[in-house]
Amino acid sequence: MLQELSRRFDDCGIRGYRTLESGIDDVDLPAASLDAVFTFNAVHHFGLSSVLKWARRVLREEGNAFIYTRTRGQNEQTIWGRYFPDFTAMETRLCDMDELNGNGENIEGLRTVEIKTFEYPREAALDRLLSQAREHHYSTFSLYQPNEFATALKEFEANIHRHFPNSQKIAWTDQNVLLHVERAD
């Protein structure tokens, strides 16, 4: 993702940036040193409140944080949430919309600018979905014990065959949300 971001920034003529791969606790940046913070489908690994507090510390005045994620409700509507056994029960790290709506306001010095939702029509063959699950395409799959995962994978395959007439053309819609907050002292 960092390579893709760099490529897109370069294509747009954006200069003077640096990408960094690390955990939130490993990034020791000076206070008020960044213009923007981006997190893409990762906030659930750190916790929304922790990310916002960290962003508040490292953002310059009027700096912006963009947190792209999925809510619990959106997760329930994915192909995995609907047909992969216990997927939504296993994934307890996501926020709900109420948490996103209030969290920027709950961190002193941050204000919520916008919360925007997105929908993406998806289509895949069953073999591709099974491969994504086996490769732990979503971190949620790593929360299963190996025997639980094997059983759930078989049940997922059966669920897909039961609900879709053509296993080569499985269609659904994914949803995500973008929380945009600004440092406002």
N, C-alpha and C positions, 0 to 999 in steps of 0.2 A: 504494500500500500504506500509505503514511503517513496519507493521508486516511481510509482504511478503519480503521486503528488508532485514529485520533483519534475517529472516529465511534463505534466500539465502546466506547472508554474513556468518552466522554461519555454514551453510553446506560447504562453501568453506574455512573455517578456518580463515576468516578475523576477526581480533580483533581490539580493540582500536577505535571504532567508536561510534557515538551517533546519534540517529535519533531524530528529533524535528518537531512537528507539530505546525505551527504558520503562521501568515501573515508576509510578508517581512518587514513591518514596525515595527513588534513586536519583531524581532530578533536583539538584541543588542549584537553582538559579537565583540570582540576586532579586530582591524585592523590586517591584515596579520595573522590570526589565523587558517585558514582552508587550507587543502590540496586540497579539492574538494568540489564542489557544484553541486547538482543534482536537476533538476526540471522536473517532469513528468506530461505532459498535464495540466500544471498549469500556465505557463508564461502569458497566456492571462488574468489572473485575476489580475496581477500586472503590466504588461507592460514590453516589452522586454528591453527597455532602462533602466528602473528602476532596473530590475533584474541584468543586466550587470554592472551597476554602483555599485550596492550593492556587487556583486561578486568581482568586482575589488578591493573594499575596504577590504573585509574579506579574500580574497585569499592570501596565501603566494606567494612569487616569484616562478614562474613556476607552480603554482597551476592551476587546471583545473575546468572549469564549463561545465556541460553537460546539454543542454536544449532540451528536447524531447517534440515535439509539433506537430501541424498540421498547414499547411498553409491555406490561404483562398481557393486557388485552390484545394488543397487536400480535404478540407471540402466540396466543391461543388460536389465532386465525391463520397462522402459517400452515404449510403442508405438514410440518413436523408437529405443531401443536394440535392439529386436528387428527392426525393418523398415526403418529409415533407414540406408543404407549408411555405414559408418565412424563412426557417431554415437558409439559408445563408445570407439573408437580416438582420435577427435578430442578427447574430453573426458577429459583427464588430470588435471584440477584437483581432482576429488573424492577424498575419503578412503575408506578401507575401514573396516569395523567395528572391526578391531583397532586402527587409529589412533585412532578415537574412544574406544574402551575405555581406552586408556592415556594419552591426551594430557592430560586434566585432572590426572592424578596426576603427570605429568612436569613440570608448571609449578609451581614452588615457590609455596606459598600458595594453591593452588587444589585443590579436591577434587571428584571426580565424585560427584554426588548420584544421578543416574539417567540411563539411556539408554533411550528408549522409541521403539518403531517404530510406524508408522501405515500402514494400507492404505486406499486410496480406489478404489472401483469407478468406472470412467470409461466414457463412451460418447460417440461423436462421429461425424459424417458425414465422409467423405473430404474434401469441399470445405472443411470447417472445419479439418481437420488440415493440408491444403495451405496454407491461408491462414495458419495459425499458423507454419508453417515459413517461408513467404515473408516474414512480418513479424518473423522472428527472435524468436519467442515465448520460446525458450530461447537463452541466450547461446552455446551450443555451435554453433548455426548460423552465427554470425559467424566461427567458426574455419575455415570452408571458403573456398577461393578461389571466386570467382564461377562459373567454369566447372565446378569440382568440385561445387558446390552444385546447379547446374542439372541435372547428370547424376544426382546422388544423389536429387534430388527426383523425377525421372522414374522412377528405379528404385524409390523408396519407393512411388509410386503403383501401379506394377506389382506390387510385393510385397503391397500391401493387397488388390488385386483377386485375387491368387492365393490369399491366406490367409483372406479373409473373403467369404462368399457375398453379403452385402448391404453395399454401400459406404456406405449411409445409416445403418447401425447397426453401428459398429465398437466392440467392447467389450474392455476390458483393465483391469488393476488397477495403479495407481501405488502406490509405497511411499516413505515418507520416514522420517527419524529425528530425534529431538530429544535433543540432548546438554544436560544441565543440570549446571552446575558452580557451586560456591560458593567465595567467598573465605574461606579458613579459615587465619588466621595463628596 
